[in-house]
Amino acid sequence: MNKGIRFTDEFKRDAVAQVVERRFAVSEVAERLGISTKSLYT
């Protein structure tokens, strides 16, 4: 059984874009979005 939080595809695309396209640090984006860096890497 998966107990993790489910994020929308739009949320995921925006989070990744902030790192890849806008070149923000992963830790900065994760903190701003209120998620762990592990979640963002995953």
N, C-alpha and C positions, 0 to 999 in steps of 0.2 A: 504494500500500500504506500503510495507516494504522499508524504505529508508536507511537501514543500509548497512554497508560495507560487502561484501561477501568474505569470506576467503576460500581457497581451503582446502580440507580434509587433504592434506599433511601438510599444514601450521598449521592447528589445532592440528594434531597429534604431530608435532614437538614441538609446544608451550607447550602442556600439558606434553610431555615427559621431557622437561627441568625442569618442576616443580616436577613432580612425580618421575621420575627415577634419574634425576641428582641433585635433591633437591635444586634447585635455588629458591630464594624467588619470589613469584608471582609478586610483584612490580618491581623487577629487570628484570624479563623476559618481562613484559609488556613494561617497559621503553625501553629495548633493541630492541624490535620489533616495537615500535612506536604505541602501542595500549593502551587503558585504562585497568586498572586492572579489571573493570567491564566486559569488553569484554572477558578477559581471564577467569574469573570465569564462565561466561555464556558459 
